[in-house]
């Protein structure tokens, strides 16, 4: 009763704040690129505050890294997969299979993201 009354009074904040809607990523690649951009910014000195960007996300960058770490610990991906994700994530562009020099990296990139997709879906990070 007290909560309902406070919300009806002018100039008084409601005791129960409205939940901010979060927007999951479309796929694992989008989640990974966002994670790498956030980690790069953090490394360069930016302070990260959850859900303060233009789009509110359902996770923090460390949540995506934890999913990747879990795959590595369960031997679903190798260190070379993580290396390729890091290299191309820092470049902020996926490898292009049309270029012969990037074909092997593209195969590893796809394998890693295909395996990362399910854990991210289970956590609600990817739709």
C-alpha positions as CSV (number, residue, x, y, z in Angstrom):
1,X,0.0,0.0,0.0
2,X,2.8,2.4,0.9
3,X,4.5,1.7,-2.5
4,X,1.4,2.4,-4.5
5,X,0.8,5.6,-2.5
6,X,4.3,7.0,-3.1
7,X,4.0,6.4,-6.8
8,X,0.8,8.4,-7.0
9,X,2.3,11.4,-5.3
10,X,3.8,14.1,-7.6
11,X,7.6,14.6,-7.4
12,X,8.2,11.4,-5.4
13,X,10.2,8.6,-7.0
14,X,8.6,5.2,-7.0
15,X,10.1,2.6,-4.6
16,X,10.3,0.0,-7.4
17,X,12.3,1.2,-10.3
18,X,11.4,0.0,-13.8
19,X,13.7,-2.6,-15.2
20,X,15.7,-1.5,-18.1
21,X,15.2,-3.6,-21.2
22,X,18.3,-5.4,-22.5
23,X,18.9,-6.3,-26.1
24,X,20.6,-9.7,-26.7
25,X,23.1,-10.0,-29.5
26,X,22.0,-11.4,-32.9
27,X,24.8,-14.0,-33.0
28,X,28.0,-15.0,-31.3
29,X,30.1,-13.0,-33.8
30,X,28.3,-9.8,-32.8
31,X,28.8,-10.6,-29.1
32,X,32.5,-11.3,-29.6
33,X,33.1,-8.1,-31.5
34,X,31.3,-6.1,-28.8
35,X,33.4,-7.9,-26.1
36,X,36.7,-7.2,-27.9
37,X,35.8,-3.5,-28.4
38,X,34.9,-3.3,-24.6
39,X,38.1,-5.1,-23.6
40,X,40.2,-2.9,-25.9
41,X,38.7,0.2,-24.4
42,X,39.2,-1.1,-20.9
43,X,42.9,-1.8,-21.7
44,X,43.3,1.7,-23.0
45,X,42.0,3.2,-19.8
46,X,38.2,3.6,-20.3
47,X,36.0,2.8,-17.3
48,X,33.2,0.4,-18.0
49,X,29.9,0.9,-16.4
50,X,27.3,-1.8,-17.1
51,X,24.3,-0.8,-19.3
52,X,25.4,2.8,-19.8
53,X,25.8,2.6,-23.6
54,X,23.3,3.4,-26.3
55,X,22.0,-0.2,-26.2
56,X,21.7,-2.1,-22.9
57,X,23.2,-5.6,-23.2
58,X,22.3,-8.6,-21.1
59,X,25.9,-9.2,-20.0
60,X,29.3,-7.8,-19.3
61,X,32.3,-8.5,-21.5
62,X,33.7,-10.8,-18.9
63,X,30.7,-13.0,-19.2
64,X,31.5,-13.8,-22.8
65,X,35.1,-14.4,-21.9
66,X,34.0,-16.9,-19.2
67,X,31.9,-18.8,-21.8
68,X,35.0,-19.0,-24.0
69,X,37.1,-20.1,-21.0
70,X,34.6,-22.8,-20.2
71,X,34.9,-24.2,-23.8
72,X,38.6,-24.2,-23.5
73,X,38.6,-26.0,-20.2
74,X,36.2,-28.6,-21.6
75,X,38.5,-29.0,-24.6
76,X,35.9,-27.8,-27.1
77,X,38.2,-25.2,-28.5
78,X,42.0,-25.0,-28.6
79,X,44.4,-22.2,-27.8
80,X,44.7,-21.5,-31.6
81,X,40.9,-20.8,-31.7
82,X,41.2,-18.2,-28.9
83,X,44.2,-16.7,-30.6
84,X,42.4,-16.2,-33.9
85,X,39.4,-14.7,-32.0
86,X,41.7,-12.3,-30.3
87,X,43.6,-11.2,-33.4
88,X,40.6,-10.7,-35.6
89,X,38.5,-9.2,-32.7
90,X,41.2,-6.6,-32.1
91,X,41.0,-5.8,-35.8
92,X,37.2,-5.5,-35.5
93,X,36.7,-7.4,-38.7
94,X,36.2,-11.2,-39.3
95,X,38.6,-13.0,-41.6
96,X,37.6,-13.1,-45.2
97,X,37.5,-16.6,-46.8
98,X,37.8,-15.0,-50.3
99,X,41.4,-14.1,-49.4
100,X,43.7,-17.2,-49.6
101,X,45.9,-15.9,-46.7
102,X,42.8,-15.6,-44.4
103,X,41.1,-18.9,-45.3
104,X,42.6,-21.0,-42.5
105,X,41.9,-18.2,-40.0
106,X,38.3,-18.1,-41.2
107,X,37.8,-21.8,-40.6
108,X,39.1,-21.5,-37.1
109,X,37.0,-18.4,-36.5
110,X,33.9,-20.2,-37.6
111,X,34.6,-23.2,-35.5
112,X,35.2,-21.1,-32.4
113,X,32.1,-19.0,-32.9
114,X,29.9,-22.0,-33.7
115,X,31.0,-23.6,-30.5
116,X,30.6,-20.4,-28.5
117,X,27.1,-19.8,-29.8
118,X,25.3,-22.4,-27.6
119,X,26.7,-21.3,-24.2
120,X,25.8,-17.7,-25.1
121,X,22.3,-18.7,-26.0
122,X,21.8,-20.6,-22.8
123,X,22.8,-17.5,-20.8
124,X,20.5,-15.3,-22.8
125,X,23.4,-13.3,-24.3
126,X,22.5,-14.3,-27.9
127,X,19.0,-14.6,-29.2
